[in-house]
């Protein structure tokens, strides 16, 4: 080959490299990530999600792209955010709450969806069965909405003399609230507790609920599972601390900011599973053939400092069984 021909051939190849790179980038599959919250405080969960993807052979910005949509705790934004992801033609949507799952399900009947829900997804109408979901959805049930009995038992162990428990729920989250109240009533009868239910769907209503607690002085407070309550965890924990009310919460995030105790699913593990399932779908597995997984990792977190501030001696049995004791 003549020198001039070689140089022309080499020049043509070099010029083609950016085009090839762009082509490869455009062919990269895209995952839509739909969450009710803001990115703040999501570092550990996102890390777990990416670890799950990596377990399935996908690394963000290397061979998969992720389009994030955050509702910033404004649930009415979820339908449009879900519609945006569908218009973007993402390969799969990771819907990280029951609210997100319903929004994604309403937006598409064809785009695969991997959900995280706290209730039985069959009862919610998201899948036909756990073993054979049958549609374009699959995911994980973290059981958080079904741990009411255990949480009440642990609270009674922490506060042995407790007889009257105030239960705080969000009526806007009708499905989860219904389950929590049904289970709380049943557990209270068995344990011998009286429960008082208060509702709160706004920050102002949370303040009003605690004003009622101050007047009526229940022995302890049971905070129900709800994404709104999670977003207002600092407010809830501060009010309980200010008014010296022992309280139990559904997730470790509450105990980490000063809440007395929490019992619930290991959320990082559930986010890792979402990543694994999303990766399997990218490799060709249909959601209809991917069984819904049920959480098996649960954690009890106790804030010993908060217990001391409330004048409570944490029983040795709780210390022994706790997954973490925050000093």
CORTA-V628552 format. One record per backbone hydrogen bond with DSSP energy under -1.0 kcal/mol. NH is the residue of the N-H (numbers start at 0). CO is the residue of the C=O. E is the energy in kcal/mol with one decimal. If there is no record, write none. Layout:
nh:co:e
NH:CO:E
NH:CO:E
This chain:
nh:co:e
5:1:-2.4
6:2:-2.3
7:3:-2.2
8:4:-2.4
9:5:-2.7
10:6:-2.5
11:7:-2.1
12:8:-1.9
13:9:-2.4
14:10:-2.3
15:11:-1.3
16:12:-1.0
19:15:-2.6
20:16:-2.9
21:17:-2.6
22:18:-2.4
23:19:-2.6
24:20:-2.4
25:21:-2.6
26:22:-1.4
27:24:-1.1
30:64:-2.8
31:91:-3.0
32:66:-3.1
33:93:-2.7
34:68:-2.4
41:38:-2.1
45:41:-2.9
46:42:-2.4
47:43:-2.1
48:44:-2.4
49:45:-2.5
50:46:-2.1
51:47:-2.2
52:48:-2.0
53:49:-2.5
54:50:-2.2
56:53:-1.6
57:52:-2.6
60:63:-3.0
61:58:-2.1
62:58:-2.2
63:58:-1.0
64:28:-2.7
66:30:-3.0
68:32:-2.8
70:34:-2.4
71:36:-2.1
72:35:-3.4
73:70:-1.9
76:73:-2.3
77:74:-1.4
80:76:-2.1
81:77:-2.8
82:78:-2.2
83:79:-2.3
84:80:-1.7
85:81:-1.9
86:82:-2.6
87:83:-1.9
88:85:-1.3
89:84:-1.6
90:29:-3.0
92:111:-2.6
93:31:-3.8
94:113:-2.5
95:33:-2.0
100:96:-2.6
101:97:-2.3
102:98:-2.2
103:99:-2.7
104:100:-2.5
105:101:-2.0
106:102:-1.2
107:103:-1.4
112:135:-2.7
113:92:-3.0
114:137:-2.6
115:94:-1.5
116:139:-2.2
123:119:-1.8
124:121:-1.0
125:120:-2.4
126:120:-1.1
127:132:-2.7
133:287:-1.1
137:112:-2.0
139:114:-2.2
140:292:-2.7
141:116:-2.7
144:117:-1.4
145:142:-2.5
146:143:-1.1
150:146:-2.3
151:147:-2.3
152:148:-2.1
153:149:-2.4
154:150:-2.2
155:151:-2.4
156:152:-1.8
157:153:-2.0
158:154:-2.6
161:158:-2.3
164:193:-3.4
165:219:-2.6
166:195:-3.3
167:221:-2.8
168:197:-2.3
172:169:-1.7
173:171:-1.2
176:172:-2.5
177:173:-2.5
178:174:-1.9
179:175:-2.6
180:176:-2.7
181:177:-2.1
182:178:-2.6
183:179:-2.7
184:180:-2.4
185:181:-1.9
186:182:-2.8
187:183:-2.6
188:184:-1.7
189:185:-1.6
190:186:-2.8
191:187:-2.1
192:187:-2.7
193:162:-3.2
195:164:-2.3
197:166:-2.9
199:168:-1.9
205:201:-1.7
206:202:-1.9
207:203:-2.1
208:204:-2.3
209:205:-2.2
210:206:-1.8
211:207:-1.8
212:208:-2.1
213:209:-2.4
214:210:-1.6
215:211:-2.6
216:212:-2.8
218:163:-2.1
219:163:-1.1
220:245:-2.6
221:165:-3.3
222:247:-2.4
223:167:-3.0
229:225:-2.2
230:226:-2.0
231:227:-1.3
232:229:-1.3
235:231:-2.4
236:232:-2.8
237:233:-2.4
238:234:-2.3
239:235:-2.2
240:236:-2.4
241:237:-2.9
242:238:-2.0
243:240:-1.3
244:239:-3.0
247:220:-2.3
248:260:-2.0
253:250:-1.5
255:251:-2.3
257:254:-1.5
258:253:-2.8
261:300:-2.4
262:248:-1.8
263:298:-1.7
265:296:-2.7
266:264:-1.2
269:265:-1.3
270:266:-2.2
271:267:-2.0
272:268:-1.8
273:269:-1.9
274:270:-1.9
275:271:-2.2
276:272:-2.9
277:273:-2.6
278:274:-2.2
279:275:-2.1
280:276:-2.2
281:277:-2.1
282:278:-1.4
283:280:-1.7
284:279:-2.2
288:285:-1.6
289:286:-1.5
291:129:-2.9
292:138:-2.6
294:140:-2.6
298:263:-3.2
300:261:-2.5
301:323:-2.4
302:259:-2.9
303:325:-1.8
304:325:-1.1
306:302:-1.9
307:303:-2.2
308:304:-2.1
309:305:-1.6
310:307:-1.3
311:306:-3.1
318:314:-2.0
319:315:-2.5
320:316:-1.5
321:317:-1.8
322:299:-2.2
323:299:-1.5
325:301:-3.3
